Amino acid sequence: MNRTRRSLLGAGGTLLAASAFAGCLDDLDLAEQEYDTGYAALFSLWDWADQVSGETMTFKNPVGTGESGHGWSPPGDLTRDVADAGVFVYLDTPEFSWAQDIASTLEGDYDDVIVVDGFAGLDDQLLEWDHETGSDGHDHESDNETHEDGEHSHEDENHSEDGDHEHDRSSFDPHAWLDPVLARDILENIVDGLVEAHPDEEETFRANADEYAAVLEDVDQQLEALVEDAERQTAVFAGHDSFTYLEERYGFELHTPVGVSPNEEPSQGEISETIDHIDENGVDTILYDAFDAPEGQYPPLVETLLDDSDATDAMPLSTASGTLASWEDEGWGYREQMEEINIPAFREALDAQ
């Protein structure tokens, strides 16, 4: 579907200027939106959009290598770049408020840009959590500032002025993409957005999505079999609580002293409680977020737990919200991060050898 760019009229221009410009339309060769490229606001979304779009489109992930997207600050020209591309895939959650703000601007100012919320229609499947602040550590209820490039922020959590965002997801855990079962639903939302951009390619998109859905089903079966074979049902994760969807889906427990915010520092009491938990449950391998490990070294919290408990080893996990340079060199996407990083780590930590 080709759509004339509203931006050619100049978003925010006066009616008089627009009318004068419209009088010259017959004399201009107007550019049309071709939807050759798109942006995805999370590594996993980028990977899935890239898998489904195939040769039809090229997707970009604006978050750099080594960053996970939590608390990320986009460059001032990103919204314009996304508008020029024409497709934006994101998750409408205040945990990624920068992406919400871009989506709100696109929906308000650009008629021709396709904005895809991966969580659309999934609210009844999202897990609740007690979390009042965003991943950047401040309360988004008061986050009404204007961006330097003149773009507007959300004035009421997920609700834009024209009502584009219907749900307040501040009470939901956003990490649903880690669940390969829910990932299939997110994938369907991406497919619908791509079909809107290229209706003639619907059959190709849906075939690609079906092929990748089989990959997600295989990851699901691997996780299910792993937990069934596990000798223990509890492990320790020295990072913020990102894996509750996997815990709920497959029936194991991750004990963490950190809580839900990546900026939260555990108290000495919480660390002591975790050490007791390790020793009482015979935990030998401590899990940690790979993005918290500078140059492959253990994070300080992991070092403390290893020094003061009976645990002897530690292994990284990936939240699949970003990529590291070594993973990028290997060409790893969501599937590889789950199969090469997470599944071996869970197998070791849960003693499912």
N, C-alpha and C positions, 0 to 999 in steps of 0.2 A: 504494500500500500504506500503510494507516494503522496506526501502531504506538503503543501506550501508552508515554508517556515514563517511562523508568526514573528520571529525575531527580525525579519526583514523590514517590518513596519516599525521596529524600534520599541521594545517593551517599555511601557511607561511614557511613550510619546503622546502628544496632545491629539485630540480628535481632528483639529484643524490640519496638523501636519500629516496625519494619517490620510485624511481626505485628499490633500494635495498630492500625496504620493500615489493614492489610488487612481487619480486622474491620469497618471503616467503609466499605469500597468500595461496598457496595450503596447507601449513602446519598449518595454523591458523584457529581457529573457530571464525570468525569475528562476532562482535555484529551487530545486525540489529536494525534500528529505529522502535520501536513498536507503538509510538504515544499513550502511555497510559495517558500521562499528557500534559498539555499545560499551557501557561501563557496569561493573558489578562491585558492590561495596564491601565484599567479604571474600576471602580466598576461595572458600568452598562454593559460593555462588558463582564466582568467576569460572571455576573449573567446570561446574555443571552447565553453565550457559555456553561455555566453549565446546563442551562435549555435544550438546544438543544442536547448536547452530551449525556445526560442521564447517563446510566451505562457504556457507552463505554469509556469515558475519565473522568479524574479529572482535573479541571482547578484551577489555583492559581492566586490570586491577590497580586502582590508584594508590593503594597502601603498599609501601615499599617492602622489599625483602628484609626479614628480621623484625618486622612489626606485625602485631596481631590485630590492629584496628581499634582496640579498646583505648579510648581517650585520645585518639588520633586527631590531629588538626589538619584539615585539607588546605592546599594552597588556594589563594583567593580567586584564581581563574578556573578552578575545577568545574564549577557549575556551568560556566560558559562552554567548556570543553565537552561536558556531558550533553548539554543542549545541542551542540553541533553534531555529536554522535547520534543522538536521537533515541537511545534506549538506556534506561537506568534500572538495574536490578538491585534491590536492597532489602533489609529487614526493618519493618516499621516498629522499632523499639527504642526507647530512650537510652539504652545501653550503647547505641550507636547514633547519638544525637546529631553528629555531623552529617550522617547520611539522611536522617529525617529532615534536617534543615534544607539540604539540597533538593530532596524530593518535594518538599513543600513549595520551594521556589519554582521548580520545574512545573509542578501542577498548576501553580497560580499564574505563571507568566509565559508559558510556552504550550500552545495548543497542540503542537505536532510531536512533542516528546512523549514516548511511551514509558511510563513509570510502573515497575513491577514490584509489588510487595510479596516477598517469598512467604510471608506468614498469612496471606489473605485466606480467610476461611478456616484457619487453624486454631483460633482462640480457645476452643473447647478442648484442644489437645495439648496446650501449653501448660507447663507446671508453674504453680504459684510459688513465689518466694517473698521473704520479708526484706525488701531492699528499697530504700527510699531515695538513694542517690545514684547517679550515673557512674559509669566506669571511670570518668575523669575526676570523681571524688566530690562533686558538688551537687546541690539539689537543683534538678532541672525545672522545678516549679517556678523558680525565680530566674530562669535562664532566658530572658527576653531581649538580650542585647542584640544590636544590629551588627552584622559582619562588616569588615572594612570595605568590602566591595559593594556594599549597599544591599545585600541580600537580607531577608528577614528570617528570624528564628521562630520556633513554635512558641505561641503565647500560652498554650495550655497543654503541656505534654504532647500527645500525639494528635492534637486537634489543630488544624490550620483554620484560618479565618473563613474559608469558603466551605469548610466541613469535609474536606477530602479524606481526612483521617478519622475513622469512626470509632476507633478503640483506643483506650488508654491501657497500654501494655506495661506500665511501669511496675506492676506487681507480678509480672511473669518472668521466669527464667528465660533468657534469650537463646541459650545454647542448644536449641532444638536441632540444629543442623548436624550435631554429632550423632544423633539417633538415626541409623540408616533406614528405619521404617518411616519416620516423619520426613526424612530427606526425600523420599519418593513423592510426598505431597508437595513439598517445596519445589521439586523438579517439575511437577505438573503446572504450577503457577508460572514458572519460567517458560515452559512450552507455550502456554496461552499468550504470554507477552510477545514471544517471538512470532507466533502465528499472526498476531495483530500487525507486526511489522512486515511480515512476508507471508501473506495468506496463500500464495501459490506454492510455498514450500512446506505447507502443513504436513503433508504425508512424510516428507523427509524428517522434519523435526520430531514427529511422533515416533517414527521408526528409530531414530537416534535415542530418544528418551526411553523407549522400551528396552533397547540394548543396554543402556546405562542402568535402568531399573534392575536388570538382572545382576549387574555388578553390586548394587546396593543390597539386593537380596542375599547375595553370596557373603557379603560382609556381615549381614544380620545373622546368617546361619553359623558363621565362624564364631561370632561372639556368643551365640546361644550355646553352641557345643563346648566352648571354652569354659563357661560358667558351670555347665552341667558336669564337667570333668574336674572342676576345681576342688581341692582339698579344704580350702577355707573360703568363706564368703565375705571376708573383710580385708581391706588393704588400707594403707596410709598414703595420702597424697599431700605433699608439702607445697600447696599452692591454693589459689582461690577456687571455690567450689564450682567447677565448670562441668562436671560429668554426671549431674543428677539424672539426666535423661537416660543415660546408659545404666545407671544404678536401678532406676525404676523399671526399665525395659527388661533387664536380664537378671535382676534379683540379687545384686551384691551391694556391699556398702564400702564407700570410701570415707575414711575418717580424715578430716583436715582441721588443723588448728587455725586456719586463716580466715575462713568465712567466704562470703560471696564477692567481695570487692577486691580487685587486684591491688588496690592501694592500701588495703588493711594490713596492719602489723599485728601478729599474734602476741598476746600477753605472755608473761612468764608462766602464769598458771595454765594457760592453754597449751603451751609447749610441754610442761610437766605432765599434763593429762595425756597428751599424745605419746610421750615416752612410756607412760604406764600402759597405754593401750597397745603399743608395740610389743612390750615385754609380756603382757598378760595373754596376748593372742598369738604369740610366736611369729610375729611378722619379721621376715628377714630382708625384704626388699622394699625400700621407700620409693614412691613415685613422685615426680616433680614435673613442672611445666618446662618444656624445652626452651621456651622463650625467656625463662628466668635464669638460664645457665649461660653465663658469658664464656664464649670460646670453649664450650663443652665442659667446663668445670662445674662442680656441684654448687648450687645456690647456698648461701650461708645457713638458711634454715635446715637444709638437708645435712650439711656438715654437723650442725648442732645435734640433730637427731641421731646421726650415726655415732657421734662421739659419746652420747649419753644414754644410748639404748643398746639392746642386744642385736639390732639390725646390722647387717654387714654389707649391704649392697644398695644401689639406687639406680633407677632407670627413668628416662624421660617419657612424658606423654605429650601428645599434640592436641590442641583444641581445634585444629583444622580451620582456624580463622586467619592464618597467615602461613608463610613459608620461610624457611631458613636457606641461606646460600647453598649449603651442601645438598639440601633436598631439591632445590631448584636446579642445581647442576645435574641431578639424577632424573629430572623431569617428573618428579613426584607430584601427583594431585591428591585429592581427597582419598581415593582408594588406597594409594600407596602409603599415605600417612597413617591410615587405619591399619593396614596390613603389615607395614614394615616397622611402625613405631608403637602404636597403641595395643594391638593384639599381642605381640610378644611381651610387652611390659605387663599387661594384665595377666598373661599366662604365667609369668614369673612371679608376680606379686601374689596371685591367688593360688599358687602352687598347682597349676593345671598342666604340668609337663606330660 
